Amino acid sequence: MAADDLETIRAWRNHPNVRSSMFSTNEITREEHQAWFDRASADAARRLLLLERDDRAIGFVQFQVLGEGGIVEWGFYVAPRAQKGTGSLLSHHALRFAFQHAGFHKVCGRVLAFNEPSIAFHLKFGFLREGILREHHFDGSRYHDVFCFGLLKSAWHD
Ligand SMILES: CC(C)(COP(=O)(O)OP(=O)(O)OC[C@H]1O[C@@H](n2cnc3c(N)ncnc32)[C@H](O)[C@@H]1OP(=O)(O)O)[C@@H](O)C(=O)NCCC(=O)NCCS
């Protein structure tokens, strides 16, 4: 991801379908987004990646190193009107980046319990559900369980 992509990513992130799946659901201003990008792109523990098809941006994924030995957490979304199959393409390339290119050992994902597409998505691509953090997220009016998923490099197939 480069500075030129900022407004595209902000529009996706602010789309109700994406925003409602995230841990913070407030609409992100241009200034907040710029500040996030400045911080995140200067942070050696983070990788911000854009997925393109035919020169068009179709998805965003970020990896954050959690600890020594290549244990990372990912977060992702596809362009709100992207065609079916875009998420699968994103998963394929993102996991290939993680395990082949970056040499990570484990990719983790934290998913709000109501986000059925993302739960099915993680299971489809080989993640195991490793635990449930009960009522671990408060959205301002309700508590939600958080599902923890993990995929080890040894269990990943390209
Ligand atoms: C999750 C997300 C990336 C899936 O993208 P997508 O383009 O729909 O993915 P695909 O069409 O390639 O589908 C891949 C799999 O995802 C799951 N999935 C996608 N949409 C689904 C839905 N509406 N209901 C249930 N499962 C769904 C299925 O397992 C699907 O495989 P299948 O078609 O064989 O059943 C996309 O919905 C998204 O960006 N959601 C908002 C952001 C988000 O939730 N990010 C993850 C935060 S943890």
The ligand as an SDF file (V2000), in Angstrom:
LIG
                    3D

 48 50  0  0  0  0  0  0  0  0999 V2000
  -14.7790  -11.7700    4.6440 C   0  0  0  0  0  0  0  0  0  0  0  0
  -14.5800  -11.2670    3.2110 C   0  0  0  0  0  0  0  0  0  0  0  0
  -13.1190  -10.8710    2.9810 C   0  0  0  0  0  0  0  0  0  0  0  0
  -14.9570  -12.3990    2.2430 C   0  0  0  0  0  0  0  0  0  0  0  0
  -14.7730  -11.9180    0.9080 O   0  0  0  0  0  0  0  0  0  0  0  0
  -15.5890  -12.5520   -0.3420 P   0  0  0  0  0  0  0  0  0  0  0  0
  -15.1350  -11.8540   -1.5780 O   0  0  0  0  0  0  0  0  0  0  0  0
  -17.0110  -12.5960   -0.0150 O   0  0  0  0  0  0  0  0  0  0  0  0
  -14.9890  -14.0390   -0.3250 O   0  0  0  0  0  0  0  0  0  0  0  0
  -15.2750  -15.1910   -1.4010 P   0  0  0  0  0  0  0  0  0  0  0  0
  -16.4110  -14.8260   -2.2880 O   0  0  0  0  0  0  0  0  0  0  0  0
  -13.9740  -15.5190   -2.0200 O   0  0  0  0  0  0  0  0  0  0  0  0
  -15.7340  -16.3840   -0.4420 O   0  0  0  0  0  0  0  0  0  0  0  0
  -14.7710  -17.1130    0.3110 C   0  0  0  0  0  0  0  0  0  0  0  0
  -15.4500  -17.7660    1.4940 C   0  0  0  0  0  0  0  0  0  0  0  0
  -15.7900  -16.7760    2.4750 O   0  0  0  0  0  0  0  0  0  0  0  0
  -16.9930  -17.2150    3.1640 C   0  0  0  0  0  0  0  0  0  0  0  0
  -18.0760  -16.2710    2.9010 N   0  0  0  0  0  0  0  0  0  0  0  0
  -18.0410  -15.1860    2.0730 C   0  0  0  0  0  0  0  0  0  0  0  0
  -19.2200  -14.5400    2.1310 N   0  0  0  0  0  0  0  0  0  0  0  0
  -20.0070  -15.2200    2.9860 C   0  0  0  0  0  0  0  0  0  0  0  0
  -21.3350  -15.0330    3.4760 C   0  0  0  0  0  0  0  0  0  0  0  0
  -22.0950  -14.0100    3.0890 N   0  0  0  0  0  0  0  0  0  0  0  0
  -21.8080  -15.9130    4.3990 N   0  0  0  0  0  0  0  0  0  0  0  0
  -21.0550  -16.9400    4.8340 C   0  0  0  0  0  0  0  0  0  0  0  0
  -19.7840  -17.1670    4.4010 N   0  0  0  0  0  0  0  0  0  0  0  0
  -19.2810  -16.3180    3.4940 C   0  0  0  0  0  0  0  0  0  0  0  0
  -17.3330  -18.5770    2.5940 C   0  0  0  0  0  0  0  0  0  0  0  0
  -16.6150  -19.5460    3.3330 O   0  0  0  0  0  0  0  0  0  0  0  0
  -16.7510  -18.4600    1.1940 C   0  0  0  0  0  0  0  0  0  0  0  0
  -16.5060  -19.7080    0.5910 O   0  0  0  0  0  0  0  0  0  0  0  0
  -17.7050  -20.4230   -0.2820 P   0  0  0  0  0  0  0  0  0  0  0  0
  -18.0960  -19.4280   -1.3220 O   0  0  0  0  0  0  0  0  0  0  0  0
  -17.0590  -21.6460   -0.8310 O   0  0  0  0  0  0  0  0  0  0  0  0
  -18.8050  -20.6910    0.7010 O   0  0  0  0  0  0  0  0  0  0  0  0
  -15.5110  -10.0460    2.8930 C   0  0  0  0  0  0  0  0  0  0  0  0
  -16.8480  -10.4160    3.1600 O   0  0  0  0  0  0  0  0  0  0  0  0
  -15.2060   -8.7870    3.6710 C   0  0  0  0  0  0  0  0  0  0  0  0
  -14.3560   -7.9790    3.2780 O   0  0  0  0  0  0  0  0  0  0  0  0
  -15.9550   -8.5830    4.7960 N   0  0  0  0  0  0  0  0  0  0  0  0
  -15.8850   -7.3410    5.5540 C   0  0  0  0  0  0  0  0  0  0  0  0
  -14.6080   -7.2100    6.3410 C   0  0  0  0  0  0  0  0  0  0  0  0
  -14.3270   -8.3710    7.2760 C   0  0  0  0  0  0  0  0  0  0  0  0
  -15.2240   -8.9530    7.8740 O   0  0  0  0  0  0  0  0  0  0  0  0
  -13.0180   -8.6510    7.4270 N   0  0  0  0  0  0  0  0  0  0  0  0
  -12.5650   -9.6720    8.3240 C   0  0  0  0  0  0  0  0  0  0  0  0
  -12.4900   -9.1320    9.7080 C   0  0  0  0  0  0  0  0  0  0  0  0
  -12.0240  -10.4240   10.8540 S   0  0  0  0  0  0  0  0  0  0  0  0
  1  2  1  0
  2  3  1  0
  2  4  1  0
  2 36  1  0
  4  5  1  0
  5  6  1  0
  6  7  2  0
  6  8  1  0
  6  9  1  0
  9 10  1  0
 10 11  2  0
 10 12  1  0
 10 13  1  0
 13 14  1  0
 14 15  1  0
 15 16  1  0
 15 30  1  0
 16 17  1  0
 17 18  1  0
 17 28  1  0
 18 19  1  0
 18 27  1  0
 19 20  2  0
 20 21  1  0
 21 22  1  0
 21 27  2  0
 22 23  1  0
 22 24  2  0
 24 25  1  0
 25 26  2  0
 26 27  1  0
 28 29  1  0
 28 30  1  0
 30 31  1  0
 31 32  1  0
 32 33  2  0
 32 34  1  0
 32 35  1  0
 36 37  1  0
 36 38  1  0
 38 39  2  0
 38 40  1  0
 40 41  1  0
 41 42  1  0
 42 43  1  0
 43 44  2  0
 43 45  1  0
 45 46  1  0
 46 47  1  0
 47 48  1  0
M  END
$$$$
